[in-house]
Amino acid sequence: PASSPPPPPLPPLPPLPPPSPLPPPSPLLPSQSMLGPLSSTRHPAPPIPIHVCYSATRIHSQKYGSITTTTTTTTVSTTWSVV
């Protein structure tokens, strides 16, 4: 035993590479992930027809007077309360 050579030393482990810093999340990704399911569930109708209806009712109010204007404010306020 005394004459047996010592075992060769293990090669040193290579140093671990430094962890790559995570890139800062772009503001588009969280908003898309949050607004995507919300817009599909809470807002099934696209906002374009609402805008078209609003502009059409505005033209109506210009033609037919203040009664339609009060109707427009009622519909717009109802839409925004739902949103």
C-alpha positions in Angstrom: 0.0 0.0 0.0 2.8 2.4 0.8 4.4 1.9 -2.5 1.2 2.3 -4.6 1.1 5.6 -6.4 -1.6 8.1 -5.3 -4.7 8.2 -7.6 -4.5 11.0 -10.2 -6.3 14.2 -9.1 -9.6 14.7 -10.7 -9.6 17.5 -13.3 -11.1 20.7 -11.9 -14.7 21.3 -12.9 -15.1 24.1 -15.4 -16.5 27.3 -13.9 -20.2 27.7 -14.4 -21.1 30.4 -16.9 -22.7 33.4 -15.3 -26.5 33.3 -15.6 -27.6 35.4 -18.5 -29.6 38.4 -17.3 -33.2 38.2 -18.2 -34.2 40.9 -20.7 -36.6 43.5 -19.3 -40.1 42.5 -20.3 -41.4 44.6 -23.1 -44.5 46.5 -22.2 -46.4 44.9 -25.0 -46.2 41.4 -23.7 -48.0 41.8 -20.3 -50.6 44.1 -21.8 -51.4 41.6 -24.6 -51.5 38.6 -22.2 -53.8 40.6 -19.8 -56.0 42.2 -22.4 -56.2 39.2 -24.6 -58.4 37.0 -22.4 -60.2 40.0 -21.0 -61.1 41.4 -24.4 -62.3 38.0 -25.5 -64.4 37.4 -22.4 -65.6 40.8 -21.3 -65.8 42.5 -24.7 -67.0 39.9 -27.2 -68.1 42.7 -29.6 -65.3 44.6 -31.4 -65.2 48.3 -30.6 -65.6 49.4 -34.2 -69.4 49.0 -34.4 -69.7 50.9 -31.2 -67.8 53.8 -32.7 -69.9 53.6 -35.9 -73.1 53.6 -33.9 -71.9 56.6 -31.9 -71.0 58.6 -35.0 -74.3 57.6 -36.6 -76.2 58.8 -33.6 -74.2 62.0 -33.5 -75.3 62.6 -37.1 -78.8 61.8 -36.0 -78.7 64.3 -33.2 -77.4 66.9 -35.6 -80.3 66.2 -37.9 -83.2 65.6 -35.5 -82.3 67.8 -32.5 -81.5 67.4 -28.8 -83.8 64.4 -28.0 -81.4 62.1 -29.9 -78.5 63.8 -28.2 -79.8 62.7 -24.8 -80.3 59.2 -26.2 -76.7 59.2 -27.4 -75.4 60.1 -24.0 -77.5 57.4 -22.4 -76.3 54.7 -24.8 -72.6 55.8 -24.5 -72.8 55.9 -20.7 -74.4 52.5 -20.6 -71.7 51.1 -22.9 -68.9 52.5 -20.8 -70.4 51.2 -17.6 -70.5 47.7 -19.1 -66.9 48.1 -20.2 
